[in-house]
Amino acid sequence: MNLNECINFLLSVSQHKVYKYFKGYLEEFEITPAQYGVLNCLWAEGKVSPKRIGELLYLEAPTVSGILDKMQKMNLIDREIDPNNRRNVLVTSTEKANELRDVIQAASSDMNKNVLQELDDQEIEALKKGLSKIIGTELS
């Protein structure tokens, strides 16, 4: 098979290119794309467990833990014991993170616009639909 026909190659190269581009957008806020993902979860859901963050971002627990450790040191998140179950931890965004919300969301929108500028609206919807199907597919 030609490499340009291999879906793994196409997705990997595309993801890497978009990641590097997005990373550049976020540098001025001193956050990474992974940290943006966590903040986006917190802004959308409020108080969330690390397990739930992992589910939403398709990340393993050790990866989430590492991201949260760095974010806590940066004063972007707080962790607290769940008052309903003391064995659980809940994560929330801090005031510092909340103050960045609008500019970071705008940067994300700009990034999407620039990355997708060569596609028309129909192609963008087809791409999103196809990728969403792949995400939702159980591969064995």
ZADO-1210 file (C-alpha; in nm, 4 decimals, padded with zeros to 6 digits):
<atoms>
<atom x="00.0000" y="00.0000" z="00.0000" code="MET" pos="1"/>
<atom x="00.1191" y="00.3491" z="-00.0816" code="ASN" pos="2"/>
<atom x="00.1944" y="00.5435" z="00.2375" code="LEU" pos="3"/>
<atom x="-00.0415" y="00.8229" z="00.1291" code="ASN" pos="4"/>
<atom x="-00.3231" y="00.5680" z="00.1279" code="GLU" pos="5"/>
<atom x="-00.2536" y="00.4479" z="00.4838" code="CYS" pos="6"/>
<atom x="-00.5097" y="00.6065" z="00.7191" code="ILE" pos="7"/>
<atom x="-00.2702" y="00.5800" z="01.0137" code="ASN" pos="8"/>
<atom x="-00.0086" y="00.7796" z="00.8237" code="PHE" pos="9"/>
<atom x="-00.2568" y="01.0438" z="00.7099" code="LEU" pos="10"/>
<atom x="-00.4088" y="01.0853" z="01.0569" code="LEU" pos="11"/>
<atom x="-00.0692" y="01.0881" z="01.2312" code="SER" pos="12"/>
<atom x="00.0844" y="01.3461" z="01.0014" code="VAL" pos="13"/>
<atom x="-00.2295" y="01.5614" z="01.0091" code="SER" pos="14"/>
<atom x="-00.2508" y="01.5434" z="01.3880" code="GLN" pos="15"/>
<atom x="00.1171" y="01.6279" z="01.4281" code="HIS" pos="16"/>
<atom x="00.0887" y="01.9255" z="01.1945" code="LYS" pos="17"/>
<atom x="-00.2237" y="02.0612" z="01.3682" code="VAL" pos="18"/>
<atom x="-00.0724" y="01.9974" z="01.7135" code="TYR" pos="19"/>
<atom x="00.2419" y="02.1969" z="01.6296" code="LYS" pos="20"/>
<atom x="00.0307" y="02.4776" z="01.4845" code="TYR" pos="21"/>
<atom x="-00.2006" y="02.4872" z="01.7882" code="PHE" pos="22"/>
<atom x="00.0958" y="02.4717" z="02.0238" code="LYS" pos="23"/>
<atom x="00.2242" y="02.7899" z="01.8595" code="GLY" pos="24"/>
<atom x="-00.1116" y="02.9593" z="01.9128" code="TYR" pos="25"/>
<atom x="-00.1120" y="02.8688" z="02.2820" code="LEU" pos="26"/>
<atom x="00.2504" y="02.9599" z="02.3605" code="GLU" pos="27"/>
<atom x="00.1633" y="03.3182" z="02.4510" code="GLU" pos="28"/>
<atom x="-00.0658" y="03.1834" z="02.7251" code="PHE" pos="29"/>
<atom x="00.2033" y="02.9388" z="02.8409" code="GLU" pos="30"/>
<atom x="-00.0226" y="02.6354" z="02.8068" code="ILE" pos="31"/>
<atom x="-00.0022" y="02.3243" z="02.5916" code="THR" pos="32"/>
<atom x="-00.2734" y="02.1721" z="02.3721" code="PRO" pos="33"/>
<atom x="-00.3184" y="01.8964" z="02.6342" code="ALA" pos="34"/>
<atom x="-00.3674" y="02.1579" z="02.9076" code="GLN" pos="35"/>
<atom x="-00.6151" y="02.3367" z="02.6820" code="TYR" pos="36"/>
<atom x="-00.8080" y="02.0099" z="02.6568" code="GLY" pos="37"/>
<atom x="-00.8271" y="01.9835" z="03.0354" code="VAL" pos="38"/>
<atom x="-00.9341" y="02.3467" z="03.0706" code="LEU" pos="39"/>
<atom x="-01.1981" y="02.2990" z="02.8033" code="ASN" pos="40"/>
<atom x="-01.3396" y="02.0034" z="02.9988" code="CYS" pos="41"/>
<atom x="-01.3454" y="02.2066" z="03.3193" code="LEU" pos="42"/>
<atom x="-01.5049" y="02.5091" z="03.1552" code="TRP" pos="43"/>
<atom x="-01.7745" y="02.2886" z="03.0033" code="ALA" pos="44"/>
<atom x="-01.8391" y="02.0571" z="03.2999" code="GLU" pos="45"/>
<atom x="-01.7362" y="02.2484" z="03.6140" code="GLY" pos="46"/>
<atom x="-01.5951" y="02.0235" z="03.8869" code="LYS" pos="47"/>
<atom x="-01.4718" y="01.7020" z="03.7295" code="VAL" pos="48"/>
<atom x="-01.2820" y="01.3978" z="03.8508" code="SER" pos="49"/>
<atom x="-00.9468" y="01.3134" z="03.6910" code="PRO" pos="50"/>
<atom x="-01.1062" y="00.9890" z="03.5714" code="LYS" pos="51"/>
<atom x="-01.3759" y="01.1849" z="03.3874" code="ARG" pos="52"/>
<atom x="-01.1142" y="01.4135" z="03.2293" code="ILE" pos="53"/>
<atom x="-00.9364" y="01.1030" z="03.1023" code="GLY" pos="54"/>
<atom x="-01.2604" y="00.9698" z="02.9560" code="GLU" pos="55"/>
<atom x="-01.3421" y="01.2973" z="02.7828" code="LEU" pos="56"/>
<atom x="-00.9913" y="01.3376" z="02.6388" code="LEU" pos="57"/>
<atom x="-00.9225" y="00.9667" z="02.5718" code="TYR" pos="58"/>
<atom x="-00.6167" y="00.9763" z="02.7989" code="LEU" pos="59"/>
<atom x="-00.4773" y="00.7221" z="03.0437" code="GLU" pos="60"/>
<atom x="-00.4790" y="00.8009" z="03.4179" code="ALA" pos="61"/>
<atom x="-00.1000" y="00.8540" z="03.4492" code="PRO" pos="62"/>
<atom x="-00.1075" y="01.1009" z="03.1595" code="THR" pos="63"/>
<atom x="-00.3943" y="01.2953" z="03.3156" code="VAL" pos="64"/>
<atom x="-00.2169" y="01.2980" z="03.6509" code="SER" pos="65"/>
<atom x="00.1000" y="01.4428" z="03.4969" code="GLY" pos="66"/>
<atom x="-00.0920" y="01.7134" z="03.3136" code="ILE" pos="67"/>
<atom x="-00.2861" y="01.8042" z="03.6288" code="LEU" pos="68"/>
<atom x="00.0324" y="01.8202" z="03.8384" code="ASP" pos="69"/>
<atom x="00.1842" y="02.0743" z="03.5986" code="LYS" pos="70"/>
<atom x="-00.1379" y="02.2729" z="03.5776" code="MET" pos="71"/>
<atom x="-00.1679" y="02.2909" z="03.9554" code="GLN" pos="72"/>
<atom x="00.1887" y="02.4249" z="03.9805" code="LYS" pos="73"/>
<atom x="00.0918" y="02.6883" z="03.7228" code="MET" pos="74"/>
<atom x="-00.2145" y="02.7838" z="03.9314" code="ASN" pos="75"/>
<atom x="-00.4521" y="02.6847" z="03.6503" code="LEU" pos="76"/>
<atom x="-00.6440" y="02.4202" z="03.8460" code="ILE" pos="77"/>
<atom x="-00.7362" y="02.3322" z="04.2012" code="ASP" pos="78"/>
<atom x="-00.7918" y="01.9825" z="04.3361" code="ARG" pos="79"/>
<atom x="-01.0210" y="01.9149" z="04.6279" code="GLU" pos="80"/>
<atom x="-01.1643" y="01.6139" z="04.8048" code="ILE" pos="81"/>
<atom x="-01.5147" y="01.5270" z="04.6895" code="ASP" pos="82"/>
<atom x="-01.7401" y="01.6055" z="04.9879" code="PRO" pos="83"/>
<atom x="-01.9744" y="01.3232" z="04.8807" code="ASN" pos="84"/>
<atom x="-01.6989" y="01.0620" z="04.8564" code="ASN" pos="85"/>
<atom x="-01.3710" y="01.1351" z="05.0343" code="ARG" pos="86"/>
<atom x="-01.1882" y="00.8805" z="04.8163" code="ARG" pos="87"/>
<atom x="-01.2466" y="01.0942" z="04.5087" code="ASN" pos="88"/>
<atom x="-01.0788" y="01.4153" z="04.3974" code="VAL" pos="89"/>
<atom x="-01.2503" y="01.6908" z="04.2023" code="LEU" pos="90"/>
<atom x="-01.0678" y="01.9303" z="03.9722" code="VAL" pos="91"/>
<atom x="-01.1758" y="02.2889" z="03.9025" code="THR" pos="92"/>
<atom x="-01.0284" y="02.5721" z="03.7007" code="SER" pos="93"/>
<atom x="-00.8829" y="02.8630" z="03.8960" code="THR" pos="94"/>
<atom x="-00.9593" y="03.2309" z="03.8574" code="GLU" pos="95"/>
<atom x="-00.6340" y="03.2630" z="03.6597" code="LYS" pos="96"/>
<atom x="-00.7525" y="02.9979" z="03.4132" code="ALA" pos="97"/>
<atom x="-01.1008" y="03.1468" z="03.3927" code="ASN" pos="98"/>
<atom x="-00.9548" y="03.4884" z="03.3066" code="GLU" pos="99"/>
<atom x="-00.7830" y="03.3264" z="03.0070" code="LEU" pos="100"/>
<atom x="-01.0950" y="03.1480" z="02.8855" code="ARG" pos="101"/>
<atom x="-01.2149" y="03.3943" z="02.6223" code="ASP" pos="102"/>
<atom x="-00.8737" y="03.4579" z="02.4649" code="VAL" pos="103"/>
<atom x="-00.7840" y="03.0896" z="02.4642" code="ILE" pos="104"/>
<atom x="-01.1196" y="02.9956" z="02.3117" code="GLN" pos="105"/>
<atom x="-01.0663" y="03.2653" z="02.0465" code="ALA" pos="106"/>
<atom x="-00.7190" y="03.1255" z="01.9731" code="ALA" pos="107"/>
<atom x="-00.8733" y="02.7799" z="01.9333" code="SER" pos="108"/>
<atom x="-01.1340" y="02.9149" z="01.6917" code="SER" pos="109"/>
<atom x="-00.8669" y="03.0992" z="01.4927" code="ASP" pos="110"/>
<atom x="-00.6578" y="02.7855" z="01.4761" code="MET" pos="111"/>
<atom x="-00.9538" y="02.5827" z="01.3457" code="ASN" pos="112"/>
<atom x="-01.0312" y="02.8493" z="01.0877" code="LYS" pos="113"/>
<atom x="-00.6721" y="02.8591" z="00.9615" code="ASN" pos="114"/>
<atom x="-00.6215" y="02.4820" z="00.9587" code="VAL" pos="115"/>
<atom x="-00.9457" y="02.4254" z="00.7706" code="LEU" pos="116"/>
<atom x="-00.9220" y="02.7235" z="00.5344" code="GLN" pos="117"/>
<atom x="-00.8606" y="02.5065" z="00.2258" code="GLU" pos="118"/>
<atom x="-01.1822" y="02.3104" z="00.2863" code="LEU" pos="119"/>
<atom x="-01.5337" y="02.4231" z="00.2045" code="ASP" pos="120"/>
<atom x="-01.8170" y="02.3914" z="00.4578" code="ASP" pos="121"/>
<atom x="-01.9299" y="02.0557" z="00.3187" code="GLN" pos="122"/>
<atom x="-01.5767" y="01.9125" z="00.3383" code="GLU" pos="123"/>
<atom x="-01.5338" y="02.0407" z="00.6947" code="ILE" pos="124"/>
<atom x="-01.8559" y="01.8726" z="00.8046" code="GLU" pos="125"/>
<atom x="-01.7610" y="01.5494" z="00.6274" code="ALA" pos="126"/>
<atom x="-01.4174" y="01.5532" z="00.7947" code="LEU" pos="127"/>
<atom x="-01.5665" y="01.6130" z="01.1402" code="LYS" pos="128"/>
<atom x="-01.8304" y="01.3451" z="01.0847" code="LYS" pos="129"/>
<atom x="-01.5737" y="01.0922" z="00.9630" code="GLY" pos="130"/>
<atom x="-01.3326" y="01.1593" z="01.2489" code="LEU" pos="131"/>
<atom x="-01.6170" y="01.1401" z="01.5010" code="SER" pos="132"/>
<atom x="-01.7141" y="00.8012" z="01.3594" code="LYS" pos="133"/>
<atom x="-01.3570" y="00.6774" z="01.3931" code="ILE" pos="134"/>
<atom x="-01.3426" y="00.8007" z="01.7537" code="ILE" pos="135"/>
<atom x="-01.6687" y="00.6218" z="01.8332" code="GLY" pos="136"/>
<atom x="-01.5713" y="00.2983" z="01.6611" code="THR" pos="137"/>
<atom x="-01.4486" y="00.0095" z="01.8727" code="GLU" pos="138"/>
<atom x="-01.1472" y="-00.1285" z="01.6887" code="LEU" pos="139"/>
<atom x="-01.0124" y="-00.4722" z="01.7712" code="SER" pos="140"/>
</atoms>
